Amino acid sequence: MNVRVYVTPKKGILDPQGAAVERSLPNLGFTGVSGVQIGKIIDLTITGDGLTAAAAHEQVDDMCRRLLANPIIEDYTFEISEG
Amino acid sequence: MNVRVYVTPKKGILDPQGAAVERSLPNLGFTGVSGVQIGKIIDLTITGDGLTAAAAHEQVDDMCRRLLANPIIEDYTFEISEG
């Protein structure tokens, strides 16, 4: 199964990377851009004998909490597709 | 308009961050995970007097090529929604 995880900074959390991009854009001539926030996409493939969608969902959620995201400062969502 | 940009490593390009995650997962008890690739999500808001969807599309594409992505090693796509 193919999994795509989206990890984004929680609202109100300082996002220095986003702030740096936002400050750089006017120097390149891009005006009117605000609220830049930078997060991560993690694509992966998960396989296993008799792995059900529900089991994959639980495993990916566990992976997010323990490695892929920092739940204190980041939100995460994910999509699982067969394939 | 709200914009979400997805930046992912091109196929075949070494992705050390993804490789590091992939090597860490078995140590945490997660098996059967392969093909880990890590990219970026950039959320931003773009405003302007009389900004059309077509003009916003062109501006975001330009931003991707010049700042947000490295077109040599990364692919990018984006979605623009009104709001």
Backbone of each chain as nested JSON, in Angstrom:
{
  "chains": [
    {"id": "A", "residues": [
      {"number": 1, "name": "MET", "atoms": {"N": [0.836, -1.192, 0.0], "CA": [0.0, 0.0, 0.0], "C": [0.874, 1.246, 0.0]}},
      {"number": 2, "name": "ASN", "atoms": {"N": [0.45, 2.215, -0.767], "CA": [1.194, 3.474, -0.839], "C": [0.629, 4.45, 0.185]}},
      {"number": 3, "name": "VAL", "atoms": {"N": [1.528, 5.076, 0.905], "CA": [1.127, 5.993, 1.965], "C": [1.759, 7.357, 1.695]}},
      {"number": 4, "name": "ARG", "atoms": {"N": [0.973, 8.414, 1.85], "CA": [1.517, 9.772, 1.816], "C": [1.131, 10.457, 3.123]}},
      {"number": 5, "name": "VAL", "atoms": {"N": [2.152, 10.868, 3.872], "CA": [1.945, 11.532, 5.164], "C": [2.225, 13.026, 4.978]}},
      {"number": 6, "name": "TYR", "atoms": {"N": [1.342, 13.851, 5.509], "CA": [1.516, 15.304, 5.484], "C": [1.77, 15.778, 6.904]}},
      {"number": 7, "name": "VAL", "atoms": {"N": [2.893, 16.435, 7.129], "CA": [3.231, 16.949, 8.449], "C": [3.341, 18.468, 8.333]}},
      {"number": 8, "name": "THR", "atoms": {"N": [2.542, 19.177, 9.102], "CA": [2.548, 20.644, 9.017], "C": [2.71, 21.241, 10.411]}},
      {"number": 9, "name": "PRO", "atoms": {"N": [3.345, 22.418, 10.498], "CA": [3.477, 23.048, 11.818], "C": [2.102, 23.407, 12.372]}},
      {"number": 10, "name": "LYS", "atoms": {"N": [1.909, 23.213, 13.662], "CA": [0.641, 23.606, 14.288], "C": [0.478, 25.117, 14.187]}},
      {"number": 11, "name": "LYS", "atoms": {"N": [-0.768, 25.552, 14.111], "CA": [-1.058, 26.988, 14.094], "C": [-0.477, 27.641, 15.338]}},
      {"number": 12, "name": "GLY", "atoms": {"N": [0.172, 28.783, 15.158], "CA": [0.708, 29.522, 16.289], "C": [2.119, 29.141, 16.665]}},
      {"number": 13, "name": "ILE", "atoms": {"N": [2.609, 28.04, 16.089], "CA": [3.989, 27.626, 16.36], "C": [4.909, 28.388, 15.409]}},
      {"number": 14, "name": "LEU", "atoms": {"N": [6.011, 28.912, 15.942], "CA": [6.976, 29.626, 15.123], "C": [7.527, 28.697, 14.043]}},
      {"number": 15, "name": "ASP", "atoms": {"N": [7.482, 29.158, 12.793], "CA": [7.985, 28.357, 11.673], "C": [9.09, 29.17, 10.993]}},
      {"number": 16, "name": "PRO", "atoms": {"N": [10.331, 29.04, 11.475], "CA": [11.409, 29.892, 10.963], "C": [11.659, 29.705, 9.473]}},
      {"number": 17, "name": "GLN", "atoms": {"N": [11.48, 28.465, 8.981], "CA": [11.716, 28.197, 7.565], "C": [10.688, 28.961, 6.714]}},
      {"number": 18, "name": "GLY", "atoms": {"N": [9.436, 28.921, 7.152], "CA": [8.391, 29.657, 6.442], "C": [8.621, 31.156, 6.502]}},
      {"number": 19, "name": "ALA", "atoms": {"N": [9.05, 31.64, 7.668], "CA": [9.308, 33.076, 7.823], "C": [10.441, 33.516, 6.899]}},
      {"number": 20, "name": "ALA", "atoms": {"N": [11.461, 32.666, 6.755], "CA": [12.595, 33.0, 5.882], "C": [12.15, 33.081, 4.423]}},
      {"number": 21, "name": "VAL", "atoms": {"N": [11.311, 32.135, 4.009], "CA": [10.8, 32.17, 2.631], "C": [9.956, 33.422, 2.425]}},
      {"number": 22, "name": "GLU", "atoms": {"N": [9.116, 33.725, 3.407], "CA": [8.23, 34.888, 3.27], "C": [9.034, 36.191, 3.149]}},
      {"number": 23, "name": "ARG", "atoms": {"N": [10.137, 36.291, 3.888], "CA": [10.978, 37.482, 3.796], "C": [11.733, 37.545, 2.474]}},
      {"number": 24, "name": "SER", "atoms": {"N": [12.025, 36.382, 1.869], "CA": [12.798, 36.364, 0.621], "C": [11.957, 36.717, -0.597]}},
      {"number": 25, "name": "LEU", "atoms": {"N": [10.676, 36.41, -0.567], "CA": [9.848, 36.559, -1.766], "C": [9.812, 37.998, -2.303]}},
      {"number": 26, "name": "PRO", "atoms": {"N": [9.633, 39.024, -1.44], "CA": [9.612, 40.387, -1.989], "C": [10.914, 40.753, -2.707]}},
      {"number": 27, "name": "ASN", "atoms": {"N": [12.047, 40.23, -2.23], "CA": [13.332, 40.511, -2.887], "C": [13.379, 39.95, -4.303]}},
      {"number": 28, "name": "LEU", "atoms": {"N": [12.579, 38.942, -4.562], "CA": [12.521, 38.353, -5.905], "C": [11.382, 38.953, -6.726]}},
      {"number": 29, "name": "GLY", "atoms": {"N": [10.699, 39.939, -6.146], "CA": [9.645, 40.613, -6.904], "C": [8.258, 40.047, -6.691]}},
      {"number": 30, "name": "PHE", "atoms": {"N": [8.117, 39.108, -5.749], "CA": [6.794, 38.531, -5.483], "C": [6.163, 39.272, -4.307]}},
      {"number": 31, "name": "THR", "atoms": {"N": [5.099, 39.962, -4.571], "CA": [4.439, 40.71, -3.501], "C": [3.076, 40.071, -3.206]}},
      {"number": 32, "name": "GLY", "atoms": {"N": [2.517, 40.432, -2.07], "CA": [1.178, 39.94, -1.73], "C": [1.137, 38.511, -1.239]}},
      {"number": 33, "name": "VAL", "atoms": {"N": [2.29, 37.977, -0.84], "CA": [2.315, 36.609, -0.326], "C": [2.434, 36.66, 1.193]}},
      {"number": 34, "name": "SER", "atoms": {"N": [1.575, 35.951, 1.886], "CA": [1.611, 35.943, 3.349], "C": [1.321, 34.537, 3.862]}},
      {"number": 35, "name": "GLY", "atoms": {"N": [1.491, 34.38, 5.154], "CA": [1.141, 33.116, 5.803], "C": [1.889, 31.905, 5.297]}},
      {"number": 36, "name": "VAL", "atoms": {"N": [3.172, 32.084, 4.976], "CA": [3.946, 30.95, 4.453], "C": [4.267, 29.98, 5.588]}},
      {"number": 37, "name": "GLN", "atoms": {"N": [3.908, 28.741, 5.397], "CA": [4.213, 27.697, 6.384], "C": [4.779, 26.499, 5.641]}},
      {"number": 38, "name": "ILE", "atoms": {"N": [5.831, 25.941, 6.189], "CA": [6.499, 24.835, 5.498], "C": [6.404, 23.568, 6.322]}},
      {"number": 39, "name": "GLY", "atoms": {"N": [5.946, 22.526, 5.672], "CA": [5.824, 21.227, 6.316], "C": [6.513, 20.162, 5.494]}},
      {"number": 40, "name": "LYS", "atoms": {"N": [6.232, 18.913, 5.814], "CA": [6.889, 17.783, 5.153], "C": [5.863, 16.859, 4.507]}},
      {"number": 41, "name": "ILE", "atoms": {"N": [6.289, 16.225, 3.427], "CA": [5.538, 15.123, 2.834], "C": [6.416, 13.893, 2.985]}},
      {"number": 42, "name": "ILE", "atoms": {"N": [5.873, 12.808, 3.472], "CA": [6.624, 11.553, 3.522], "C": [5.861, 10.513, 2.715]}},
      {"number": 43, "name": "ASP", "atoms": {"N": [6.474, 10.062, 1.621], "CA": [5.89, 8.993, 0.801], "C": [6.573, 7.693, 1.181]}},
      {"number": 44, "name": "LEU", "atoms": {"N": [5.792, 6.639, 1.325], "CA": [6.389, 5.333, 1.61], "C": [5.459, 4.232, 1.147]}},
      {"number": 45, "name": "THR", "atoms": {"N": [6.023, 3.032, 1.073], "CA": [5.255, 1.858, 0.698], "C": [5.303, 0.894, 1.868]}},
      {"number": 46, "name": "ILE", "atoms": {"N": [4.156, 0.34, 2.199], "CA": [4.101, -0.568, 3.332], "C": [3.51, -1.894, 2.836]}},
      {"number": 47, "name": "THR", "atoms": {"N": [4.196, -2.975, 3.152], "CA": [3.726, -4.287, 2.708], "C": [3.745, -5.255, 3.889]}},
      {"number": 48, "name": "GLY", "atoms": {"N": [2.993, -6.318, 3.788], "CA": [2.976, -7.331, 4.831], "C": [1.968, -8.4, 4.473]}},
      {"number": 49, "name": "ASP", "atoms": {"N": [2.233, -9.621, 4.89], "CA": [1.306, -10.72, 4.611], "C": [-0.034, -10.419, 5.269]}},
      {"number": 50, "name": "GLY", "atoms": {"N": [-1.068, -10.381, 4.456], "CA": [-2.412, -10.186, 4.978], "C": [-2.616, -8.857, 5.68]}},
      {"number": 51, "name": "LEU", "atoms": {"N": [-1.834, -7.845, 5.271], "CA": [-1.976, -6.517, 5.893], "C": [-3.304, -5.898, 5.451]}},
      {"number": 52, "name": "THR", "atoms": {"N": [-4.154, -5.598, 6.411], "CA": [-5.441, -4.975, 6.077], "C": [-5.287, -3.454, 6.09]}},
      {"number": 53, "name": "ALA", "atoms": {"N": [-6.244, -2.778, 5.488], "CA": [-6.212, -1.316, 5.467], "C": [-6.255, -0.769, 6.893]}},
      {"number": 54, "name": "ALA", "atoms": {"N": [-7.054, -1.403, 7.753], "CA": [-7.167, -0.932, 9.139], "C": [-5.845, -1.091, 9.877]}},
      {"number": 55, "name": "ALA", "atoms": {"N": [-5.163, -2.224, 9.651], "CA": [-3.877, -2.457, 10.317], "C": [-2.833, -1.482, 9.797]}},
      {"number": 56, "name": "ALA", "atoms": {"N": [-2.846, -1.213, 8.483], "CA": [-1.901, -0.263, 7.906], "C": [-2.137, 1.126, 8.502]}},
      {"number": 57, "name": "HIS", "atoms": {"N": [-3.4, 1.494, 8.633], "CA": [-3.759, 2.797, 9.19], "C": [-3.195, 2.952, 10.601]}},
      {"number": 58, "name": "GLU", "atoms": {"N": [-3.372, 1.905, 11.401], "CA": [-2.893, 1.954, 12.78], "C": [-1.367, 2.046, 12.828]}},
      {"number": 59, "name": "GLN", "atoms": {"N": [-0.717, 1.267, 11.931], "CA": [0.743, 1.252, 11.908], "C": [1.307, 2.614, 11.478]}},
      {"number": 60, "name": "VAL", "atoms": {"N": [0.692, 3.211, 10.468], "CA": [1.18, 4.519, 9.994], "C": [0.95, 5.588, 11.069]}},
      {"number": 61, "name": "ASP", "atoms": {"N": [-0.189, 5.532, 11.74], "CA": [-0.454, 6.494, 12.805], "C": [0.604, 6.389, 13.901]}},
      {"number": 62, "name": "ASP", "atoms": {"N": [0.966, 5.155, 14.238], "CA": [1.997, 4.894, 15.246], "C": [3.351, 5.438, 14.77]}},
      {"number": 63, "name": "MET", "atoms": {"N": [3.672, 5.198, 13.494], "CA": [4.918, 5.707, 12.916], "C": [4.974, 7.233, 12.979]}},
      {"number": 64, "name": "CYS", "atoms": {"N": [3.845, 7.87, 12.701], "CA": [3.799, 9.335, 12.747], "C": [4.09, 9.834, 14.142]}},
      {"number": 65, "name": "ARG", "atoms": {"N": [3.44, 9.216, 15.126], "CA": [3.598, 9.7, 16.502], "C": [5.001, 9.452, 17.032]}},
      {"number": 66, "name": "ARG", "atoms": {"N": [5.624, 8.347, 16.576], "CA": [6.902, 7.957, 17.163], "C": [8.121, 8.407, 16.372]}},
      {"number": 67, "name": "LEU", "atoms": {"N": [7.963, 8.708, 15.081], "CA": [9.15, 9.077, 14.303], "C": [8.921, 10.207, 13.305]}},
      {"number": 68, "name": "LEU", "atoms": {"N": [7.826, 10.15, 12.561], "CA": [7.714, 11.039, 11.398], "C": [7.334, 12.475, 11.773]}},
      {"number": 69, "name": "ALA", "atoms": {"N": [6.53, 12.623, 12.818], "CA": [6.101, 13.966, 13.213], "C": [6.461, 14.194, 14.675]}},
      {"number": 70, "name": "ASN", "atoms": {"N": [6.496, 15.446, 15.059], "CA": [6.641, 15.805, 16.465], "C": [5.278, 16.326, 16.909]}},
      {"number": 71, "name": "PRO", "atoms": {"N": [4.484, 15.473, 17.584], "CA": [3.08, 15.852, 17.87], "C": [2.944, 17.077, 18.759]}},
      {"number": 72, "name": "ILE", "atoms": {"N": [4.04, 17.494, 19.4], "CA": [3.971, 18.688, 20.252], "C": [3.849, 19.949, 19.398]}},
      {"number": 73, "name": "ILE", "atoms": {"N": [4.547, 19.97, 18.291], "CA": [4.55, 21.192, 17.464], "C": [4.006, 20.986, 16.057]}},
      {"number": 74, "name": "GLU", "atoms": {"N": [3.687, 19.723, 15.703], "CA": [3.249, 19.459, 14.326], "C": [1.945, 18.674, 14.302]}},
      {"number": 75, "name": "ASP", "atoms": {"N": [1.141, 18.969, 13.289], "CA": [-0.036, 18.15, 12.992], "C": [0.318, 17.198, 11.86]}},
      {"number": 76, "name": "TYR", "atoms": {"N": [-0.365, 16.064, 11.814], "CA": [-0.139, 15.173, 10.671], "C": [-1.455, 14.576, 10.201]}},
      {"number": 77, "name": "THR", "atoms": {"N": [-1.497, 14.314, 8.911], "CA": [-2.593, 13.559, 8.321], "C": [-1.942, 12.612, 7.321]}},
      {"number": 78, "name": "PHE", "atoms": {"N": [-2.663, 11.585, 6.917], "CA": [-2.094, 10.706, 5.881], "C": [-3.188, 10.064, 5.055]}},
      {"number": 79, "name": "GLU", "atoms": {"N": [-2.772, 9.651, 3.855], "CA": [-3.654, 8.958, 2.916], "C": [-3.02, 7.614, 2.606]}},
      {"number": 80, "name": "ILE", "atoms": {"N": [-3.839, 6.578, 2.572], "CA": [-3.337, 5.25, 2.203], "C": [-4.081, 4.819, 0.944]}},
      {"number": 81, "name": "SER", "atoms": {"N": [-3.337, 4.427, -0.083], "CA": [-3.978, 3.921, -1.301], "C": [-3.426, 2.538, -1.628]}},
      {"number": 82, "name": "GLU", "atoms": {"N": [-4.279, 1.688, -2.146], "CA": [-3.854, 0.351, -2.541], "C": [-2.896, 0.454, -3.726]}},
      {"number": 83, "name": "GLY", "atoms": {"N": [-2.007, -0.484, -3.825], "CA": [-1.136, -0.471, -5.015], "C": [0.242, -0.998, -4.697]}}
    ]},
    {"id": "B", "residues": [
      {"number": 1, "name": "MET", "atoms": {"N": [-6.028, 34.013, -2.377], "CA": [-6.119, 32.606, -2.757], "C": [-5.136, 31.783, -1.93]}},
      {"number": 2, "name": "ASN", "atoms": {"N": [-5.594, 30.61, -1.552], "CA": [-4.734, 29.719, -0.775], "C": [-3.998, 28.774, -1.719]}},
      {"number": 3, "name": "VAL", "atoms": {"N": [-2.722, 28.644, -1.477], "CA": [-1.885, 27.821, -2.346], "C": [-1.21, 26.757, -1.498]}},
      {"number": 4, "name": "ARG", "atoms": {"N": [-1.196, 25.524, -1.986], "CA": [-0.396, 24.468, -1.361], "C": [0.536, 23.905, -2.431]}},
      {"number": 5, "name": "VAL", "atoms": {"N": [1.835, 24.016, -2.154], "CA": [2.855, 23.529, -3.083], "C": [3.439, 22.227, -2.526]}},
      {"number": 6, "name": "TYR", "atoms": {"N": [3.577, 21.239, -3.395], "CA": [4.19, 19.957, -3.022], "C": [5.52, 19.843, -3.749]}},
      {"number": 7, "name": "VAL", "atoms": {"N": [6.594, 19.684, -2.994], "CA": [7.922, 19.537, -3.588], "C": [8.455, 18.166, -3.193]}},
      {"number": 8, "name": "THR", "atoms": {"N": [8.786, 17.342, -4.177], "CA": [9.256, 15.981, -3.881], "C": [10.554, 15.711, -4.636]}},
      {"number": 9, "name": "PRO", "atoms": {"N": [11.428, 14.871, -4.058], "CA": [12.667, 14.553, -4.773], "C": [12.336, 13.816, -6.074]}},
      {"number": 10, "name": "LYS", "atoms": {"N": [13.065, 14.127, -7.132], "CA": [12.867, 13.404, -8.395], "C": [13.237, 11.937, -8.204]}},
      {"number": 11, "name": "LYS", "atoms": {"N": [12.584, 11.068, -8.949], "CA": [12.918, 9.641, -8.915], "C": [14.394, 9.45, -9.256]}},
      {"number": 12, "name": "GLY", "atoms": {"N": [15.066, 8.612, -8.497], "CA": [16.451, 8.298, -8.791], "C": [17.446, 9.22, -8.119]}},
      {"number": 13, "name": "ILE", "atoms": {"N": [16.931, 10.312, -7.533], "CA": [17.818, 11.237, -6.819], "C": [17.985, 10.72, -5.389]}},
      {"number": 14, "name": "LEU", "atoms": {"N": [19.21, 10.728, -4.909], "CA": [19.477, 10.283, -3.546], "C": [18.721, 11.164, -2.556]}},
      {"number": 15, "name": "ASP", "atoms": {"N": [17.991, 10.521, -1.647], "CA": [17.22, 11.258, -0.649], "C": [17.695, 10.811, 0.727]}},
      {"number": 16, "name": "PRO", "atoms": {"N": [18.748, 11.461, 1.256], "CA": [19.354, 10.982, 2.506], "C": [18.386, 11.016, 3.68]}},
      {"number": 17, "name": "GLN", "atoms": {"N": [17.5, 12.009, 3.7], "CA": [16.542, 12.117, 4.807], "C": [15.594, 10.907, 4.791]}},
      {"number": 18, "name": "GLY", "atoms": {"N": [15.13, 10.574, 3.592], "CA": [14.252, 9.397, 3.455], "C": [14.978, 8.117, 3.817]}},
      {"number": 19, "name": "ALA", "atoms": {"N": [16.24, 8.008, 3.39], "CA": [17.018, 6.809, 3.695], "C": [17.216, 6.664, 5.202]}},
      {"number": 20, "name": "ALA", "atoms": {"N": [17.423, 7.795, 5.892], "CA": [17.621, 7.763, 7.344], "C": [16.353, 7.292, 8.049]}},
      {"number": 21, "name": "VAL", "atoms": {"N": [15.202, 7.797, 7.593], "CA": [13.929, 7.365, 8.188], "C": [13.718, 5.872, 7.936]}},
      {"number": 22, "name": "GLU", "atoms": {"N": [14.004, 5.453, 6.718], "CA": [13.783, 4.038, 6.365], "C": [14.648, 3.111, 7.222]}},
      {"number": 23, "name": "ARG", "atoms": {"N": [15.874, 3.538, 7.513], "CA": [16.754, 2.72, 8.35], "C": [16.319, 2.735, 9.807]}},
      {"number": 24, "name": "SER", "atoms": {"N": [15.652, 3.809, 10.246], "CA": [15.243, 3.907, 11.652], "C": [13.998, 3.084, 11.955]}},
      {"number": 25, "name": "LEU", "atoms": {"N": [13.125, 2.916, 10.966], "CA": [11.83, 2.285, 11.233], "C": [11.945, 0.874, 11.806]}},
      {"number": 26, "name": "PRO", "atoms": {"N": [12.817, -0.009, 11.256], "CA": [12.902, -1.361, 11.835], "C": [13.32, -1.349, 13.313]}},
      {"number": 27, "name": "ASN", "atoms": {"N": [14.157, -0.371, 13.695], "CA": [14.574, -0.278, 15.101], "C": [13.412, 0.04, 16.03]}},
      {"number": 28, "name": "LEU", "atoms": {"N": [12.369, 0.632, 15.47], "CA": [11.183, 0.938, 16.264], "C": [10.121, -0.156, 16.12]}},
      {"number": 29, "name": "GLY", "atoms": {"N": [10.467, -1.222, 15.418], "CA": [9.53, -2.337, 15.292], "C": [8.638, -2.278, 14.062]}},
      {"number": 30, "name": "PHE", "atoms": {"N": [8.879, -1.326, 13.172], "CA": [8.062, -1.229, 11.955], "C": [8.772, -1.944, 10.814]}},
      {"number": 31, "name": "THR", "atoms": {"N": [8.19, -3.006, 10.339], "CA": [8.808, -3.761, 9.251], "C": [7.96, -3.607, 7.993]}},
      {"number": 32, "name": "GLY", "atoms": {"N": [8.559, -3.964, 6.868], "CA": [7.803, -3.951, 5.615], "C": [7.605, -2.568, 5.024]}},
      {"number": 33, "name": "VAL", "atoms": {"N": [8.396, -1.595, 5.481], "CA": [8.285, -0.242, 4.928], "C": [9.451, -0.003, 3.97]}},
      {"number": 34, "name": "SER", "atoms": {"N": [9.165, 0.442, 2.773], "CA": [10.212, 0.697, 1.785], "C": [9.89, 1.97, 1.003]}},
      {"number": 35, "name": "GLY", "atoms": {"N": [10.863, 2.389, 0.2], "CA": [10.645, 3.524, -0.699], "C": [10.307, 4.822, 0.002]}},
      {"number": 36, "name": "VAL", "atoms": {"N": [10.938, 5.066, 1.159], "CA": [10.627, 6.302, 1.885], "C": [11.277, 7.492, 1.174]}},
      {"number": 37, "name": "GLN", "atoms": {"N": [10.473, 8.471, 0.861], "CA": [10.97, 9.7, 0.234], "C": [10.351, 10.889, 0.955]}},
      {"number": 38, "name": "ILE", "atoms": {"N": [11.167, 11.865, 1.233], "CA": [10.692, 13.012, 2.006], "C": [10.745, 14.281, 1.168]}},
      {"number": 39, "name": "GLY", "atoms": {"N": [9.639, 14.964, 1.139], "CA": [9.545, 16.22, 0.397], "C": [9.007, 17.322, 1.292]}},
      {"number": 40, "name": "LYS", "atoms": {"N": [8.6, 18.406, 0.664], "CA": [8.132, 19.578, 1.405], "C": [6.72, 19.954, 0.98]}},
      {"number": 41, "name": "ILE", "atoms": {"N": [5.977, 20.51, 1.929], "CA": [4.709, 21.166, 1.626], "C": [4.902, 22.64, 1.943]}},
      {"number": 42, "name": "ILE", "atoms": {"N": [4.528, 23.502, 1.055], "CA": [4.568, 24.942, 1.35], "C": [3.158, 25.5, 1.198]}},
      {"number": 43, "name": "ASP", "atoms": {"N": [2.594, 25.958, 2.312], "CA": [1.277, 26.601, 2.295], "C": [1.484, 28.104, 2.308]}},
      {"number": 44, "name": "LEU", "atoms": {"N": [0.728, 28.81, 1.487], "CA": [0.825, 30.266, 1.507], "C": [-0.473, 30.872, 0.995]}},
      {"number": 45, "name": "THR", "atoms": {"N": [-0.606, 32.156, 1.266], "CA": [-1.76, 32.911, 0.796], "C": [-1.248, 33.992, -0.129]}},
      {"number": 46, "name": "ILE", "atoms": {"N": [-1.91, 34.152, -1.262], "CA": [-1.471, 35.148, -2.229], "C": [-2.66, 36.07, -2.513]}},
      {"number": 47, "name": "THR", "atoms": {"N": [-2.394, 37.359, -2.414], "CA": [-3.464, 38.329, -2.65], "C": [-2.972, 39.406, -3.603]}},
      {"number": 48, "name": "GLY", "atoms": {"N": [-3.883, 40.085, -4.215], "CA": [-3.522, 41.174, -5.118], "C": [-4.778, 41.735, -5.75]}},
      {"number": 49, "name": "ASP", "atoms": {"N": [-4.752, 43.031, -6.034], "CA": [-5.919, 43.654, -6.676], "C": [-6.157, 43.011, -8.038]}},
      {"number": 50, "name": "GLY", "atoms": {"N": [-7.351, 42.472, -8.203], "CA": [-7.724, 41.895, -9.495], "C": [-6.878, 40.709, -9.91]}},
      {"number": 51, "name": "LEU", "atoms": {"N": [-6.316, 40.0, -8.908], "CA": [-5.497, 38.826, -9.225], "C": [-6.397, 37.707, -9.766]}},
      {"number": 52, "name": "THR", "atoms": {"N": [-6.129, 37.267, -10.969], "CA": [-6.925, 36.174, -11.545], "C": [-6.267, 34.847, -11.202]}},
      {"number": 53, "name": "ALA", "atoms": {"N": [-7.042, 33.772, -11.37], "CA": [-6.51, 32.433, -11.109], "C": [-5.333, 32.154, -12.04]}},
      {"number": 54, "name": "ALA", "atoms": {"N": [-5.433, 32.58, -13.283], "CA": [-4.357, 32.323, -14.247], "C": [-3.084, 33.065, -13.848]}},
      {"number": 55, "name": "ALA", "atoms": {"N": [-3.245, 34.322, -13.396], "CA": [-2.071, 35.099, -12.986], "C": [-1.45, 34.492, -11.733]}},
      {"number": 56, "name": "ALA", "atoms": {"N": [-2.299, 34.04, -10.802], "CA": [-1.789, 33.413, -9.583], "C": [-1.019, 32.142, -9.94]}},
      {"number": 57, "name": "HIS", "atoms": {"N": [-1.559, 31.367, -10.873], "CA": [-0.909, 30.13, -11.305], "C": [0.487, 30.416, -11.851]}},
      {"number": 58, "name": "GLU", "atoms": {"N": [0.568, 31.449, -12.683], "CA": [1.853, 31.795, -13.287], "C": [2.849, 32.266, -12.23]}},
      {"number": 59, "name": "GLN", "atoms": {"N": [2.329, 33.073, -11.277], "CA": [3.199, 33.61, -10.234], "C": [3.726, 32.491, -9.321]}},
      {"number": 60, "name": "VAL", "atoms": {"N": [2.859, 31.557, -8.968], "CA": [3.289, 30.46, -8.091], "C": [4.29, 29.567, -8.816]}},
      {"number": 61, "name": "ASP", "atoms": {"N": [4.05, 29.32, -10.097], "CA": [4.986, 28.5, -10.865], "C": [6.365, 29.157, -10.881]}},
      {"number": 62, "name": "ASP", "atoms": {"N": [6.387, 30.457, -11.056], "CA": [7.631, 31.22, -11.063], "C": [8.322, 31.152, -9.694]}},
      {"number": 63, "name": "MET", "atoms": {"N": [7.523, 31.292, -8.62], "CA": [8.061, 31.18, -7.265], "C": [8.688, 29.808, -7.032]}},
      {"number": 64, "name": "CYS", "atoms": {"N": [8.039, 28.765, -7.52], "CA": [8.558, 27.404, -7.353], "C": [9.915, 27.276, -8.035]}},
      {"number": 65, "name": "ARG", "atoms": {"N": [9.983, 27.768, -9.28], "CA": [11.226, 27.602, -10.037], "C": [12.366, 28.428, -9.45]}},
      {"number": 66, "name": "ARG", "atoms": {"N": [12.025, 29.59, -8.873], "CA": [13.076, 30.502, -8.434], "C": [13.42, 30.409, -6.96]}},
      {"number": 67, "name": "LEU", "atoms": {"N": [12.52, 29.873, -6.135], "CA": [12.831, 29.841, -4.698], "C": [12.395, 28.556, -3.994]}},
      {"number": 68, "name": "LEU", "atoms": {"N": [11.182, 28.11, -4.259], "CA": [10.62, 27.059, -3.4], "C": [11.16, 25.666, -3.708]}},
      {"number": 69, "name": "ALA", "atoms": {"N": [11.463, 25.399, -4.957], "CA": [11.967, 24.072, -5.325], "C": [13.293, 24.224, -6.052]}},
      {"number": 70, "name": "ASN", "atoms": {"N": [14.057, 23.157, -6.071], "CA": [15.263, 23.096, -6.899], "C": [14.932, 22.198, -8.082]}},
      {"number": 71, "name": "PRO", "atoms": {"N": [14.627, 22.789, -9.253], "CA": [14.106, 21.983, -10.373], "C": [15.095, 20.939, -10.89]}},
      {"number": 72, "name": "ILE", "atoms": {"N": [16.365, 21.064, -10.493], "CA": [17.354, 20.071, -10.932], "C": [17.117, 18.744, -10.231]}},
      {"number": 73, "name": "ILE", "atoms": {"N": [16.772, 18.786, -8.972], "CA": [16.64, 17.547, -8.209], "C": [15.233, 17.319, -7.654]}},
      {"number": 74, "name": "GLU", "atoms": {"N": [14.332, 18.293, -7.839], "CA": [13.002, 18.167, -7.235], "C": [11.895, 18.408, -8.264]}},
      {"number": 75, "name": "ASP", "atoms": {"N": [10.801, 17.702, -8.089], "CA": [9.576, 17.978, -8.835], "C": [8.652, 18.804, -7.952]}},
      {"number": 76, "name": "TYR", "atoms": {"N": [7.792, 19.596, -8.586], "CA": [6.803, 20.307, -7.778], "C": [5.447, 20.306, -8.472]}},
      {"number": 77, "name": "THR", "atoms": {"N": [4.419, 20.323, -7.652], "CA": [3.065, 20.535, -8.149], "C": [2.409, 21.479, -7.156]}},
      {"number": 78, "name": "PHE", "atoms": {"N": [1.314, 22.1, -7.54], "CA": [0.621, 22.94, -6.565], "C": [-0.867, 23.004, -6.866]}},
      {"number": 79, "name": "GLU", "atoms": {"N": [-1.605, 23.339, -5.818], "CA": [-3.055, 23.516, -5.906], "C": [-3.372, 24.93, -5.454]}},
      {"number": 80, "name": "ILE", "atoms": {"N": [-4.271, 25.586, -6.167], "CA": [-4.707, 26.927, -5.78], "C": [-6.199, 26.858, -5.507]}},
      {"number": 81, "name": "SER", "atoms": {"N": [-6.601, 27.329, -4.335], "CA": [-8.039, 27.363, -4.045], "C": [-8.434, 28.769, -3.644]}},
      {"number": 82, "name": "GLU", "atoms": {"N": [-9.621, 29.154, -4.016], "CA": [-10.134, 30.476, -3.649], "C": [-10.361, 30.518, -2.14]}},
      {"number": 83, "name": "GLY", "atoms": {"N": [-10.237, 31.717, -1.58], "CA": [-10.559, 31.83, -0.153], "C": [-9.656, 32.811, 0.537]}}
    ]}
  ]
}
